[in-house]
């Protein structure tokens, strides 16, 4: 019985020793690789945050698209696709269309009419 335990202990020791060899792999990771990985994670989270905004949710519902379905599709996208989509979103105009610019120009003309610098609108009488 004593020799059986001794043999079992020796076999266990050898198995544990050989099980630990070859499993640990280390490699040097450059700063560029780390930055790239962090950027990829940030791109995906920024895209998911855009999807979770209330106004985007309303637009998706108006189009008959479920936000959970969009989220699962985003999670299946490659990192290049996510980066390209984020780039396209960032290039969109902030106001969505030119309505904001038209309103700004109209207000500028109204103010200049009120102070008497221009006379574009006949219904506005300048302050004297």
Helices and strands as residue ranges (DSSP letters): H 2-20, H 31-51, H 54-62, H 67-76, H 79-91, H 99-115
